Amino acid sequence: MIDPHCHSSSILVAVEPSRAFRIMADGLEQGRWAWGSWQRQEHSPGIYVGDSIFDGRPTYVRLHPDPERLLVDYEVGRSPDAMQFRNMSRVIPGELLGHGPQTSVISLLTWRLASQSDEAWLQMGTVHEAEMYLIRGLLERDAKG
């Protein structure tokens, strides 16, 4: 079944879970891979802003990390007042899935707004899938350097 309400993307990375979690739970670090909010800056305490590489408009993000469970909820919007829950990431230790101890599976989920067009929904899912490869590249490259 193609899920009409939630899109998920996942990737196996060759880094320990705590390192994988850091790139998902750090608002500035996300500015290295989140194309919808690229090259982020801290707008105010706990609120980050970056520009969409697609339309150049600012996108604001507030993160709610849960380090114990290795998950992050994200509120997103075009202004600080318009932010709402949209996305979630989760890091699963690779060992739990039969992979090595220095591996992780990173998953990114996004939920479709009722107001979102089919084209915007398709773009969102495609972008998140591409971002998974960027996240893996950043993590594994940084781990070697």
N, C-alpha and C positions, 0 to 999 in steps of 0.2 A: 504494500500500500504506500502510495506517496502521501505523506502527512501534510495536510493543507494548513496546519496551525503552527507547527514547530519544525525547524530545520536544524539538523545536527551535522557537525563535521568533527572528525577525530584524526589524530596522527600519533604514531609511535615515535618517540624521540630518545636519543641515546644520552640522556642526562637524568640525574637523580630527581625524585619528585619535588624536593624542596626548591631546587633550582628552576624546575619547570613552573612551579607555583609562583615564584617571584616575578616572572615575565608576564604572568596573567593577572597578578594582583597589584602591580605597580602602575599607577596612572601615567607617569612619565614614560616608563619603559614601554607601555603599550603604544606610545606615539611612534615607535620604531616599526610596528607591524599593522596597526589598525588603519586601514585605508580610508575609512569613513571619518576618522578623527586623527589625521596624520600630524606628526611633529608637534605633539602636545606641549602645553605649558600649564602651570597651575594657575587657574583663574582666581580662586580663593581657596581657603583651607578645605581640602577634600573634594574640590570640584576642578576638573581639568577641561581644557578646550584645545581642540586641534581643528584643522581645516580638512574637509572632504576633498580627496584628490579627484572626485568626479565632478562636483559642481563648485568647489572653492568656498563653500559656505561653512561657517563654524559649526562644530558639533561639540556639545558639552557632555561630560560623563562624570558620574559619581560611582565609585566602587564600594562594594560591601564584601570585603574578604573574610573568609572563615578558614584560618590557617589549620585548624585542627582537622577539618574535613576536606581541605585542599580544594575549596570551591569559592567562586566569586560571583556575586550578583552585580549586574551593571544597570544603572539608570542612565538613559540617553535622551538627548533632546537638542533642539536648535537654539534653546536659551536655557539659562539656569532654572527659570520658572516652568519650563515645559518638559523637564526631564521626567521619565517614567521608566519602570522596569521593562527591559527589552531582551536582555541577554544574560547568559550564565556560562561560566566555564567551570570545568572540573578536571582535576589531575588525578589519575589513577596510577598508583605505583605499579610499574611493569611486572614485578614479581607476582602480584595478585592475579595476573592474567597469563602467567607462565613465561614471561619474558625475564631478562636478566635483572639483577639488583640495581644497576645503574641506568634503568630505563623508566620511562613514563608514557602513559597515553594521555594526551591532552584532548579534551572535548569542548567544543563551543556550541551552544544552543541559542537559537533566537526564535522568538514567537512573533507571529504575524499579527499586525494591527488590522482591525476591520477596515480601516481607511486605506490600506496599502494596495496598490494596483498589482496585477499579475506581473507586470514587467519589473516593478520595484522589488517584489518578493523574489523573483528569479535572480535579479542582480544581487540581492542580499545574500542568498544562498551561494551563489557562484563566488562572490567576494570572500565569504567566510571559508570556503573550501581552499581558495588560493592562499588566504592568510595562514592556513595551517602549515603550508610548505615554507612560508616566510618565517613563521615562528620556529619551526624545526631548524631551518638554516641558521637563524640568529643564535639559538641555543647551542647547537652543536659547534658552530664556528667559534662562539665565545668560550665554550668549554675547552677547545683546543688551544686558544690563544692566551 
